[in-house]
Amino acid sequence: MRNLNNVPKVISESKSIGHPIDFKWTKKKIDEFLDPLEGNEALENVLMQINHKASIGLTAALLEWVYWRFTGYTQFTNDTQKRIEALWCSINDREQTNPLLFDCDLDIPANGCVNGALWIALMNVRMVDVRYRKGSYLLQSELIGLILLARHITPKKRVFDKWFQDTITQLIRLYPCQYSYDNLDETDEAVYDSSNEPVVSREFFFDAEFKYSIEASENAIHNFIDNLDIKANPFLDFSRKAS
C-alpha cells in the first residue's frame, strides 16, 4: 500500500465508493460532530488508551474513509489526499511536515452534505494536528468527532464498526498510551514528547495480510514516503533536517 491510489478492501466492502449521498445532514448532526465530548465518554475512555502516533495513524485512516466516500462528489478531495499523506509523514517525522491549516477564519459554513461534512472532517483533523505538534497530553479526545462523522457517512455501518473495533483493540495492545490521566495539568500546558514512540503504518489499518513488527512498520512507512510526490504536496517540507 505504497500510495493512496488503491481503495482499501474494507472501504470498498462498506459500499462507500460512489454510493449516493443519502445520509442525514441536520444542525443537530453538525453540532454533534463539532462538539462531541458530551455523551461519548465511553469512546473517549477507549481513545485515551492509545499513544500519540497511534492517534495520528487513526486520524489518517479515518480521513481516508471520508476521502473515498466523497471522491467524485467534490473538488476538495485532492487537497484531502495531501493532508492524509502529510499525516503519515508526520508519524515518521513531524518536523518535515507543515501545519494542516484549514479555514482559519471560519469563513466556510458546515452546511451541505458533502462540502459541509468534509469541512468538519478537515477541521477535526486540524485540531488533532495542532495538539500533536504542541505535544498535548489531551490529544486523543480530538478524534471523537472524526470517528462519529466517518461512521455517519459510511453506507454499511456494520463494516465500519467491525473495522474500528478490531483496529482500536490492536492499537491498545500494540500502541498503548505512555502516561496516566490521573494527575494531568488541565490547562493543557504540559508537553509530551512522542518522538520515541514506534511508528504505525497505513498497512496496519487497511491490509489484513500485514504482519506487525516495529521493523515492518518502519519499512512500510518509508516505502509510503518514498512513493510520494514531495514537491506537489504543500504540507510536506523535506528541506528541514530530520529529527
CYANA upper distance limits for C-alpha pairs under 8 A (distance plus 0.5 A):
  1 MET  CA      6 ASN  CA      8.02
  1 MET  CA    202 ARG  CA      7.77
  1 MET  CA    203 GLU  CA      7.01
  1 MET  CA    207 ASP  CA      8.38
  1 MET  CA    224 PHE  CA      7.73
  2 ARG  CA    220 ALA  CA      8.15
  2 ARG  CA    223 ASN  CA      6.52
  2 ARG  CA    224 PHE  CA      4.90
  2 ARG  CA    225 ILE  CA      8.36
  2 ARG  CA    227 ASN  CA      6.82
  3 ASN  CA    224 PHE  CA      6.48
  3 ASN  CA    227 ASN  CA      7.13
  3 ASN  CA    228 LEU  CA      7.68
  4 LEU  CA     81 GLN  CA      7.98
  7 VAL  CA     11 ILE  CA      7.31
  7 VAL  CA     12 SER  CA      7.17
  7 VAL  CA     68 TRP  CA      8.06
  8 PRO  CA     12 SER  CA      7.01
  8 PRO  CA    206 PHE  CA      6.28
  8 PRO  CA    207 ASP  CA      8.01
  9 LYS  CA     13 GLU  CA      6.68
  9 LYS  CA    206 PHE  CA      7.82
 10 VAL  CA     14 SER  CA      6.77
 10 VAL  CA    159 VAL  CA      7.76
 10 VAL  CA    160 PHE  CA      8.49
 10 VAL  CA    163 TRP  CA      8.06
 10 VAL  CA    206 PHE  CA      7.59
 11 ILE  CA     15 LYS  CA      7.35
 11 ILE  CA     16 SER  CA      6.74
 11 ILE  CA     17 ILE  CA      8.18
 11 ILE  CA     65 TRP  CA      7.17
 11 ILE  CA     68 TRP  CA      8.28
 11 ILE  CA    160 PHE  CA      8.49
 12 SER  CA     16 SER  CA      6.71
 12 SER  CA     17 ILE  CA      6.83
 13 GLU  CA    156 LYS  CA      8.43
 13 GLU  CA    159 VAL  CA      7.61
 14 SER  CA    154 THR  CA      7.20
 14 SER  CA    155 PRO  CA      6.73
 14 SER  CA    156 LYS  CA      5.25
 14 SER  CA    157 LYS  CA      7.65
 14 SER  CA    159 VAL  CA      6.05
 14 SER  CA    160 PHE  CA      7.28
 15 LYS  CA     19 HIS  CA      6.85
 15 LYS  CA    154 THR  CA      8.08
 15 LYS  CA    155 PRO  CA      6.49
 15 LYS  CA    156 LYS  CA      6.87
 16 SER  CA     65 TRP  CA      8.46
 16 SER  CA     68 TRP  CA      7.21
 16 SER  CA     69 ARG  CA      5.38
 16 SER  CA    154 THR  CA      6.39
 16 SER  CA    155 PRO  CA      6.54
 16 SER  CA    156 LYS  CA      8.31
 17 ILE  CA     68 TRP  CA      6.59
 17 ILE  CA     69 ARG  CA      6.09
 17 ILE  CA     70 PHE  CA      8.33
 17 ILE  CA     71 THR  CA      7.96
 18 GLY  CA     69 ARG  CA      7.55
 18 GLY  CA     70 PHE  CA      8.29
 18 GLY  CA     71 THR  CA      8.02
 18 GLY  CA     72 GLY  CA      7.77
 19 HIS  CA     69 ARG  CA      8.07
 19 HIS  CA    155 PRO  CA      7.94
 21 ILE  CA    113 CYS  CA      7.81
 21 ILE  CA    114 VAL  CA      8.25
 23 PHE  CA    113 CYS  CA      8.27
 23 PHE  CA    152 HIS  CA      7.69
 23 PHE  CA    153 ILE  CA      6.56
 24 LYS  CA     29 LYS  CA      8.39
 24 LYS  CA    113 CYS  CA      8.29
 25 TRP  CA     29 LYS  CA      6.70
 25 TRP  CA     30 ILE  CA      7.69
 25 TRP  CA    111 ASN  CA      8.41
 25 TRP  CA    112 GLY  CA      7.84
 25 TRP  CA    113 CYS  CA      6.25
 26 THR  CA     30 ILE  CA      6.77
 27 LYS  CA     31 ASP  CA      6.61
 28 LYS  CA     32 GLU  CA      6.67
 29 LYS  CA     33 PHE  CA      6.87
 30 ILE  CA     34 LEU  CA      6.71
 30 ILE  CA    110 ALA  CA      7.77
 31 ASP  CA     35 ASP  CA      6.31
 31 ASP  CA     36 PRO  CA      8.16
 32 GLU  CA     36 PRO  CA      5.62
 32 GLU  CA    145 GLY  CA      7.97
 33 PHE  CA    120 ILE  CA      7.76
 33 PHE  CA    144 ILE  CA      8.48
 33 PHE  CA    145 GLY  CA      5.05
 33 PHE  CA    146 LEU  CA      7.65
 33 PHE  CA    148 LEU  CA      7.11
 33 PHE  CA    149 LEU  CA      6.77
 34 LEU  CA    120 ILE  CA      7.44
 34 LEU  CA    124 ASN  CA      8.26
 34 LEU  CA    145 GLY  CA      6.76
 35 ASP  CA    145 GLY  CA      7.72
 36 PRO  CA     40 ASN  CA      7.25
 36 PRO  CA    144 ILE  CA      6.90
 36 PRO  CA    145 GLY  CA      6.03
 37 LEU  CA     41 GLU  CA      7.28
 37 LEU  CA     44 GLU  CA      8.12
 37 LEU  CA    141 SER  CA      8.29
 37 LEU  CA    144 ILE  CA      7.82
 40 ASN  CA     44 GLU  CA      6.77
 40 ASN  CA    144 ILE  CA      8.34
 41 GLU  CA     45 ASN  CA      6.61
 42 ALA  CA     46 VAL  CA      6.91
 43 LEU  CA     47 LEU  CA      6.81
 43 LEU  CA    144 ILE  CA      7.71
 44 GLU  CA     48 MET  CA      6.70
 44 GLU  CA    140 GLN  CA      8.18
 44 GLU  CA    141 SER  CA      6.20
 44 GLU  CA    144 ILE  CA      7.39
 45 ASN  CA     49 GLN  CA      7.49
 46 VAL  CA     50 ILE  CA      8.29
 46 VAL  CA    168 ILE  CA      8.44
 47 LEU  CA     55 SER  CA      8.47
 47 LEU  CA    140 GLN  CA      6.20
 47 LEU  CA    141 SER  CA      7.14
 47 LEU  CA    143 LEU  CA      8.47
 47 LEU  CA    168 ILE  CA      8.47
 48 MET  CA    140 GLN  CA      6.32
 48 MET  CA    141 SER  CA      7.60
 48 MET  CA    177 CYS  CA      7.44
 49 GLN  CA    172 ILE  CA      6.41
 49 GLN  CA    176 PRO  CA      6.21
 49 GLN  CA    177 CYS  CA      5.56
 50 ILE  CA     54 ALA  CA      6.74
 50 ILE  CA     55 SER  CA      7.21
 50 ILE  CA    140 GLN  CA      8.18
 50 ILE  CA    171 LEU  CA      6.75
 50 ILE  CA    172 ILE  CA      5.76
 50 ILE  CA    175 TYR  CA      6.20
 50 ILE  CA    176 PRO  CA      4.97
 50 ILE  CA    177 CYS  CA      4.88
 51 ASN  CA     55 SER  CA      6.76
 51 ASN  CA    140 GLN  CA      8.48
 51 ASN  CA    175 TYR  CA      6.27
 51 ASN  CA    176 PRO  CA      5.86
 51 ASN  CA    177 CYS  CA      4.45
 51 ASN  CA    178 GLN  CA      6.85
 51 ASN  CA    197 GLU  CA      8.31
 52 HIS  CA     56 ILE  CA      6.83
 52 HIS  CA    132 TYR  CA      7.67
 52 HIS  CA    139 LEU  CA      7.72
 52 HIS  CA    140 GLN  CA      7.79
 52 HIS  CA    177 CYS  CA      7.90
 52 HIS  CA    194 SER  CA      6.85
 52 HIS  CA    197 GLU  CA      8.32
 53 LYS  CA     57 GLY  CA      6.63
 53 LYS  CA     91 ILE  CA      6.31
 53 LYS  CA    194 SER  CA      7.69
 53 LYS  CA    197 GLU  CA      7.26
 53 LYS  CA    198 PRO  CA      7.93
 53 LYS  CA    199 VAL  CA      6.87
 53 LYS  CA    200 VAL  CA      7.26
 54 ALA  CA     58 LEU  CA      6.57
 54 ALA  CA    171 LEU  CA      7.09
 54 ALA  CA    175 TYR  CA      6.67
 54 ALA  CA    199 VAL  CA      8.22
 54 ALA  CA    200 VAL  CA      6.79
 55 SER  CA     59 THR  CA      6.60
 55 SER  CA    139 LEU  CA      8.42
 55 SER  CA    140 GLN  CA      6.73
 55 SER  CA    143 LEU  CA      8.19
 56 ILE  CA     60 ALA  CA      6.73
 56 ILE  CA     87 LEU  CA      7.10
 56 ILE  CA     88 TRP  CA      8.16
 56 ILE  CA     91 ILE  CA      7.37
 56 ILE  CA    128 VAL  CA      8.12
 56 ILE  CA    129 ASP  CA      8.45
 56 ILE  CA    132 TYR  CA      8.39
 57 GLY  CA     61 ALA  CA      6.71
 57 GLY  CA     87 LEU  CA      7.76
 57 GLY  CA     88 TRP  CA      7.14
 57 GLY  CA     91 ILE  CA      7.81
 57 GLY  CA    200 VAL  CA      6.82
 57 GLY  CA    201 SER  CA      7.47
 57 GLY  CA    202 ARG  CA      7.72
 58 LEU  CA     62 LEU  CA      6.53
 58 LEU  CA    205 PHE  CA      8.29
 59 THR  CA     63 LEU  CA      6.59
 59 THR  CA     87 LEU  CA      8.34
 59 THR  CA    125 VAL  CA      7.36
 59 THR  CA    128 VAL  CA      8.33
 59 THR  CA    143 LEU  CA      7.30
 59 THR  CA    146 LEU  CA      8.18
 60 ALA  CA     64 GLU  CA      6.72
 60 ALA  CA     84 ILE  CA      5.80
 60 ALA  CA     85 GLU  CA      8.48
 60 ALA  CA     87 LEU  CA      6.37
 60 ALA  CA     88 TRP  CA      7.30
 61 ALA  CA     65 TRP  CA      7.08
 61 ALA  CA     84 ILE  CA      8.45
 61 ALA  CA    202 ARG  CA      7.67
 61 ALA  CA    205 PHE  CA      7.28
 62 LEU  CA     66 VAL  CA      7.11
 62 LEU  CA    146 LEU  CA      7.48
 62 LEU  CA    147 ILE  CA      7.24
 62 LEU  CA    150 ALA  CA      6.92
 63 LEU  CA     67 TYR  CA      6.50
 63 LEU  CA     80 THR  CA      8.38
 63 LEU  CA     84 ILE  CA      7.31
 63 LEU  CA    121 ALA  CA      7.52
 63 LEU  CA    125 VAL  CA      8.36
 63 LEU  CA    146 LEU  CA      8.21
 63 LEU  CA    150 ALA  CA      8.15
 64 GLU  CA     68 TRP  CA      6.65
 64 GLU  CA     81 GLN  CA      8.27
 64 GLU  CA     84 ILE  CA      7.46
 65 TRP  CA     69 ARG  CA      6.77
 65 TRP  CA    150 ALA  CA      6.84
 65 TRP  CA    154 THR  CA      8.44
 66 VAL  CA     70 PHE  CA      6.93
 66 VAL  CA    118 LEU  CA      7.78
 66 VAL  CA    121 ALA  CA      8.05
 66 VAL  CA    150 ALA  CA      6.38
 66 VAL  CA    153 ILE  CA      8.20
 67 TYR  CA     71 THR  CA      6.59
 67 TYR  CA     77 THR  CA      6.52
 67 TYR  CA     80 THR  CA      7.06
 67 TYR  CA     81 GLN  CA      7.56
 69 ARG  CA    153 ILE  CA      7.98
 69 ARG  CA    154 THR  CA      7.75
 70 PHE  CA     74 THR  CA      6.93
 70 PHE  CA     77 THR  CA      7.59
 70 PHE  CA    114 VAL  CA      7.31
 71 THR  CA     77 THR  CA      6.62
 73 TYR  CA    114 VAL  CA      7.65
 74 THR  CA    114 VAL  CA      7.62
 74 THR  CA    115 ASN  CA      7.55
 76 PHE  CA     80 THR  CA      6.95
 76 PHE  CA    115 ASN  CA      8.49
 77 THR  CA     81 GLN  CA      6.62
 78 ASN  CA     82 LYS  CA      7.13
 79 ASP  CA     83 ARG  CA      7.01
 80 THR  CA     84 ILE  CA      6.85
 80 THR  CA    122 LEU  CA      8.23
 81 GLN  CA     85 GLU  CA      6.83
 82 LYS  CA     86 ALA  CA      6.72
 82 LYS  CA    233 ASN  CA      6.37
 82 LYS  CA    234 PRO  CA      8.35
 82 LYS  CA    235 PHE  CA      7.59
 83 ARG  CA     87 LEU  CA      6.75
 83 ARG  CA    100 LEU  CA      7.34
 83 ARG  CA    235 PHE  CA      7.38
 84 ILE  CA     88 TRP  CA      7.08
 85 GLU  CA     89 CYS  CA      6.84
 85 GLU  CA    228 LEU  CA      8.39
 86 ALA  CA     90 SER  CA      6.52
 86 ALA  CA     97 THR  CA      6.73
 86 ALA  CA     98 ASN  CA      8.50
 86 ALA  CA    235 PHE  CA      6.47
 86 ALA  CA    236 LEU  CA      6.73
 87 LEU  CA     91 ILE  CA      7.07
 88 TRP  CA     92 ASN  CA      7.48
 88 TRP  CA    201 SER  CA      7.85
 88 TRP  CA    202 ARG  CA      8.15
 88 TRP  CA    221 ILE  CA      7.85
 89 CYS  CA     93 ASP  CA      6.70
 89 CYS  CA     94 ARG  CA      7.27
 89 CYS  CA     96 GLN  CA      8.01
 89 CYS  CA     97 THR  CA      7.46
 89 CYS  CA    221 ILE  CA      8.26
 89 CYS  CA    225 ILE  CA      7.16
 89 CYS  CA    236 LEU  CA      8.47
 90 SER  CA     94 ARG  CA      4.21
 90 SER  CA     95 GLU  CA      7.68
 90 SER  CA     96 GLN  CA      7.47
 90 SER  CA     97 THR  CA      6.49
 91 ILE  CA    199 VAL  CA      6.64
 91 ILE  CA    200 VAL  CA      7.86
 92 ASN  CA    199 VAL  CA      6.93
 92 ASN  CA    221 ILE  CA      7.69
 93 ASP  CA     97 THR  CA      8.06
 93 ASP  CA    195 SER  CA      8.34
 93 ASP  CA    242 ALA  CA      7.40
 93 ASP  CA    243 SER  CA      7.22
 94 ARG  CA     98 ASN  CA      8.49
 94 ARG  CA    133 ARG  CA      7.96
 95 GLU  CA    240 ARG  CA      7.57
 95 GLU  CA    241 LYS  CA      8.49
 95 GLU  CA    242 ALA  CA      7.51
 95 GLU  CA    243 SER  CA      7.41
 96 GLN  CA    236 LEU  CA      6.57
 96 GLN  CA    237 ASP  CA      5.44
 96 GLN  CA    238 PHE  CA      5.66
 96 GLN  CA    239 SER  CA      7.99
 96 GLN  CA    240 ARG  CA      6.34
 96 GLN  CA    241 LYS  CA      8.16
 96 GLN  CA    242 ALA  CA      7.42
 97 THR  CA    235 PHE  CA      6.08
 97 THR  CA    236 LEU  CA      4.92
 97 THR  CA    237 ASP  CA      5.91
 97 THR  CA    238 PHE  CA      8.02
 98 ASN  CA    234 PRO  CA      8.13
 98 ASN  CA    235 PHE  CA      5.23
 98 ASN  CA    236 LEU  CA      6.35
 98 ASN  CA    237 ASP  CA      7.20
 99 PRO  CA    126 ARG  CA      8.46
 99 PRO  CA    129 ASP  CA      7.48
 99 PRO  CA    130 VAL  CA      7.86
 99 PRO  CA    235 PHE  CA      7.37
100 LEU  CA    125 VAL  CA      8.32
100 LEU  CA    126 ARG  CA      6.08
100 LEU  CA    129 ASP  CA      7.14
100 LEU  CA    235 PHE  CA      7.23
101 LEU  CA    126 ARG  CA      6.91
102 PHE  CA    122 LEU  CA      7.47
102 PHE  CA    123 MET  CA      7.05
102 PHE  CA    126 ARG  CA      7.17
103 ASP  CA    107 ASP  CA      6.92
103 ASP  CA    108 ILE  CA      7.24
103 ASP  CA    123 MET  CA      8.36
108 ILE  CA    119 TRP  CA      8.16
109 PRO  CA    116 GLY  CA      7.19
109 PRO  CA    119 TRP  CA      8.37
110 ALA  CA    115 ASN  CA      7.75
110 ALA  CA    116 GLY  CA      4.42
110 ALA  CA    117 ALA  CA      7.18
110 ALA  CA    119 TRP  CA      6.52
110 ALA  CA    120 ILE  CA      7.02
111 ASN  CA    115 ASN  CA      7.80
111 ASN  CA    116 GLY  CA      5.01
111 ASN  CA    117 ALA  CA      8.10
112 GLY  CA    116 GLY  CA      5.21
112 GLY  CA    117 ALA  CA      7.69
113 CYS  CA    117 ALA  CA      6.33
114 VAL  CA    118 LEU  CA      6.64
115 ASN  CA    119 TRP  CA      6.40
116 GLY  CA    120 ILE  CA      6.88
117 ALA  CA    121 ALA  CA      6.76
117 ALA  CA    149 LEU  CA      8.02
118 LEU  CA    122 LEU  CA      6.63
119 TRP  CA    123 MET  CA      6.56
120 ILE  CA    124 ASN  CA      6.59
120 ILE  CA    146 LEU  CA      8.41
121 ALA  CA    125 VAL  CA      6.74
121 ALA  CA    145 GLY  CA      8.42
121 ALA  CA    146 LEU  CA      6.29
121 ALA  CA    149 LEU  CA      7.70
122 LEU  CA    126 ARG  CA      6.49
123 MET  CA    127 MET  CA      6.90
124 ASN  CA    128 VAL  CA      6.89
124 ASN  CA    142 GLU  CA      7.37
124 ASN  CA    143 LEU  CA      7.60
124 ASN  CA    145 GLY  CA      7.19
124 ASN  CA    146 LEU  CA      6.58
125 VAL  CA    129 ASP  CA      6.62
125 VAL  CA    143 LEU  CA      8.29
125 VAL  CA    146 LEU  CA      8.00
126 ARG  CA    130 VAL  CA      6.71
127 MET  CA    131 ARG  CA      6.82
127 MET  CA    142 GLU  CA      7.20
128 VAL  CA    132 TYR  CA      6.60
128 VAL  CA    139 LEU  CA      6.86
128 VAL  CA    140 GLN  CA      8.31
128 VAL  CA    142 GLU  CA      6.13
128 VAL  CA    143 LEU  CA      7.38
129 ASP  CA    133 ARG  CA      6.61
130 VAL  CA    134 LYS  CA      6.87
131 ARG  CA    135 GLY  CA      6.49
131 ARG  CA    136 SER  CA      5.55
131 ARG  CA    138 LEU  CA      8.03
131 ARG  CA    139 LEU  CA      5.97
132 TYR  CA    136 SER  CA      6.74
132 TYR  CA    139 LEU  CA      6.91
134 LYS  CA    191 VAL  CA      7.26
135 GLY  CA    139 LEU  CA      8.39
135 GLY  CA    190 ALA  CA      8.29
135 GLY  CA    191 VAL  CA      5.30
135 GLY  CA    192 TYR  CA      5.15
135 GLY  CA    193 ASP  CA      6.58
135 GLY  CA    194 SER  CA      7.82
136 SER  CA    188 ASP  CA      6.81
136 SER  CA    189 GLU  CA      7.89
136 SER  CA    190 ALA  CA      7.28
136 SER  CA    191 VAL  CA      6.21
136 SER  CA    192 TYR  CA      6.71
137 TYR  CA    184 LEU  CA      8.13
137 TYR  CA    188 ASP  CA      7.50
137 TYR  CA    190 ALA  CA      7.60
137 TYR  CA    191 VAL  CA      7.37
137 TYR  CA    192 TYR  CA      6.65
138 LEU  CA    142 GLU  CA      8.36
138 LEU  CA    188 ASP  CA      7.56
139 LEU  CA    143 LEU  CA      8.47
142 GLU  CA    146 LEU  CA      8.47
143 LEU  CA    147 ILE  CA      6.74
144 ILE  CA    148 LEU  CA      6.79
145 GLY  CA    149 LEU  CA      6.59
146 LEU  CA    150 ALA  CA      6.54
147 ILE  CA    151 ARG  CA      6.72
148 LEU  CA    152 HIS  CA      6.59
149 LEU  CA    153 ILE  CA      6.85
150 ALA  CA    154 THR  CA      6.80
151 ARG  CA    157 LYS  CA      6.73
151 ARG  CA    160 PHE  CA      6.91
151 ARG  CA    161 ASP  CA      8.10
152 HIS  CA    157 LYS  CA      8.13
154 THR  CA    160 PHE  CA      7.68
156 LYS  CA    160 PHE  CA      7.36
157 LYS  CA    161 ASP  CA      6.49
158 ARG  CA    162 LYS  CA      6.64
159 VAL  CA    163 TRP  CA      6.70
160 PHE  CA    164 PHE  CA      6.52
161 ASP  CA    165 GLN  CA      6.55
162 LYS  CA    166 ASP  CA      6.52
163 TRP  CA    167 THR  CA      6.45
164 PHE  CA    168 ILE  CA      6.47
165 GLN  CA    169 THR  CA      6.59
166 ASP  CA    170 GLN  CA      6.93
167 THR  CA    171 LEU  CA      6.66
167 THR  CA    205 PHE  CA      7.05
168 ILE  CA    172 ILE  CA      6.59
169 THR  CA    173 ARG  CA      6.92
170 GLN  CA    174 LEU  CA      6.48
170 GLN  CA    175 TYR  CA      8.33
171 LEU  CA    175 TYR  CA      5.49
171 LEU  CA    176 PRO  CA      7.30
172 ILE  CA    176 PRO  CA      5.38
172 ILE  CA    177 CYS  CA      8.22
175 TYR  CA    198 PRO  CA      8.24
180 SER  CA    184 LEU  CA      8.17
185 ASP  CA    189 GLU  CA      7.35
185 ASP  CA    190 ALA  CA      6.98
198 PRO  CA    214 ILE  CA      7.10
199 VAL  CA    214 ILE  CA      7.78
199 VAL  CA    217 SER  CA      6.83
199 VAL  CA    218 GLU  CA      6.78
199 VAL  CA    221 ILE  CA      8.27
200 VAL  CA    204 PHE  CA      7.26
200 VAL  CA    217 SER  CA      6.22
200 VAL  CA    218 GLU  CA      8.02
200 VAL  CA    221 ILE  CA      8.03
201 SER  CA    205 PHE  CA      7.94
201 SER  CA    217 SER  CA      5.94
201 SER  CA    218 GLU  CA      7.92
201 SER  CA    220 ALA  CA      6.57
201 SER  CA    221 ILE  CA      5.88
202 ARG  CA    206 PHE  CA      6.80
202 ARG  CA    207 ASP  CA      8.33
202 ARG  CA    220 ALA  CA      8.24
202 ARG  CA    221 ILE  CA      7.99
203 GLU  CA    207 ASP  CA      5.21
203 GLU  CA    208 ALA  CA      8.37
203 GLU  CA    210 PHE  CA      6.60
203 GLU  CA    220 ALA  CA      7.77
204 PHE  CA    208 ALA  CA      8.38
204 PHE  CA    210 PHE  CA      6.95
204 PHE  CA    212 TYR  CA      7.65
204 PHE  CA    217 SER  CA      8.34
211 LYS  CA    216 ALA  CA      7.97
212 TYR  CA    216 ALA  CA      6.76
212 TYR  CA    217 SER  CA      7.16
213 SER  CA    217 SER  CA      6.58
214 ILE  CA    218 GLU  CA      6.70
215 GLU  CA    219 ASN  CA      6.64
216 ALA  CA    220 ALA  CA      6.60
217 SER  CA    221 ILE  CA      6.70
218 GLU  CA    222 HIS  CA      6.68
219 ASN  CA    223 ASN  CA      6.55
220 ALA  CA    224 PHE  CA      6.67
221 ILE  CA    225 ILE  CA      6.76
222 HIS  CA    226 ASP  CA      6.48
223 ASN  CA    227 ASN  CA      6.92
224 PHE  CA    228 LEU  CA      7.30
229 ASP  CA    233 ASN  CA      7.36
230 ILE  CA    236 LEU  CA      6.89
230 ILE  CA    237 ASP  CA      8.22
230 ILE  CA    238 PHE  CA      8.12
231 LYS  CA    236 LEU  CA      8.26
238 PHE  CA    242 ALA  CA      8.46
